[in-house]
């Protein structure tokens, strides 16, 4: 939890985008992430 106690709403595609970004930064090898229609419909995640 943040120190100020404030929580922020984040969508599932945004969480996935952040996870992919962290995996790439850590050098984790993968060719593509699997995605269903929810994640595949996110333009920012596909980019």
PATORNU-876101 format. One line per 4 residues: for each residue x, y, z of N, C-alpha, C, O. Coordinates in steps of 0.05 Angstrom, whole numbers, plus 5000, padded with zeros to 4 digits. Each point is the difference from the previous one (the first is absolute). Layout:
<atoms>
X:Y:Z:X:Y:Z:X:Y:Z:X:Y:Z | ...
</atoms>
This chain:
<atoms>
5017:4976:5000:4983:5024:5000:5018:5025:5000:5021:5000:5013 | 4970:5020:4973:5015:5025:5000:4999:5012:5029:4982:4996:5015 | 5039:5019:4991:5002:5011:5027:4977:5019:5007:4992:5002:5023 | 4998:5012:4956:4978:5019:5006:4973:4986:5001:4980:5013:5006
5019:4960:4989:4975:4985:5002:4982:5003:4976:4979:4987:4999 | 5029:5028:4981:4984:5004:4976:5003:4976:4981:5023:4993:4993 | 4956:4997:4997:5000:4978:4980:4992:5012:4974:4983:5018:4998 | 5028:4971:4980:4994:5009:4973:4989:4977:4984:5011:4978:5001
4967:5027:4985:4989:4980:4982:5017:4997:4975:5007:5020:4988 | 5000:4955:5006:5016:4994:4976:4986:4977:4986:4992:4980:5013 | 5005:5023:4961:4986:4979:4984:5018:4975:4997:5024:5002:5004 | 4964:4976:4990:5015:4975:4996:5020:5003:4977:5023:4991:5003
4969:5021:4974:5020:5003:4979:5024:5018:5008:5022:4995:4992 | 4973:5025:5025:5022:5017:5009:5018:4984:5019:5024:5004:4999 | 4964:4980:5018:5017:4983:5017:5017:4981:4983:5024:4996:5006 | 4965:4992:4973:5015:4983:4983:5022:5015:4986:5022:4989:4997
4972:5035:4993:5020:5016:4987:5024:5006:5018:5023:4998:4992 | 4971:5008:5033:5021:5005:5020:5017:4975:5005:5024:5001:5003 | 4962:4976:4998:5014:4975:5005:5019:4993:4977:5022:4991:5004 | 4968:5013:4971:5017:4995:4976:5024:5018:5000:5022:4992:4994
4973:5033:5013:5022:5020:5001:5021:4992:5020:5024:5002:4994 | 4968:4989:5029:5019:4991:5021:5015:4975:4992:5023:4998:5005 | 4963:4984:4981:5013:4975:4991:5021:5007:4979:5022:4989:5001 | 4972:5029:4980:5019:5008:4980:5024:5014:5013:5023:4994:4992
4972:5023:5028:5022:5014:5013:5018:4981:5016:5024:5005:5003 | 4964:4973:5006:5016:4980:5015:5014:4980:4982:5014:4982:5009 | 4981:5020:4965:5013:4982:4981:4987:4973:4998:5013:4981:4990 | 4962:5017:5018:4986:4974:4999:4994:4994:4970:4989:5016:4986
5018:4960:5005:4996:4993:4972:4971:4991:4995:4990:4983:5015 | 4997:5028:4965:4975:4989:4990:4995:5011:4972:5010:5022:4993 | 4975:4964:4992:4995:5009:4972:4975:5016:4998:4998:5019:4985 | 4982:4972:5030:4974:5015:5000:4984:4992:5024:5002:4977:5009
4983:5041:5002:4983:4993:5023:4973:4990:4990:4989:5011:4981 | 5000:4968:5030:4973:4992:4992:4979:5021:5009:5004:5013:5021 | 4975:4990:4964:4980:5020:5006:4973:4991:4990:4997:4988:4979 | 4983:5017:5037:4972:4995:4992:4989:5026:4988:5015:5018:4994
4959:4983:5001:4988:5023:4987:5002:5025:5017:5002:5022:4989 | 4999:4976:5037:5002:5023:5018:5028:5013:4996:5002:5024:4995 | 5019:4960:5008:5027:5010:4998:5007:5006:4971:5014:5020:4994 | 4977:4963:4987:5006:5005:4972:4986:5025:4989:5009:5011:4980
4970:4997:5033:4985:5024:4992:5013:5026:5010:4990:5022:4992 | 5030:4976:5024:5014:5024:5010:5022:5010:4981:5020:4986:4997 | 4975:5036:4991:5020:5011:4981:5027:5005:5013:5021:4994:4989 | 4979:5018:5035:5025:5006:5013:5015:4975:5008:5025:4999:4999
4961:4980:5009:5013:4975:5007:5012:4987:4976:5022:4989:5001 | 4963:5011:4976:5011:4988:4976:5024:5015:4990:5019:4988:4988 | 4982:5038:5016:5023:5016:4991:5025:4993:5016:5021:5011:4996
</atoms>
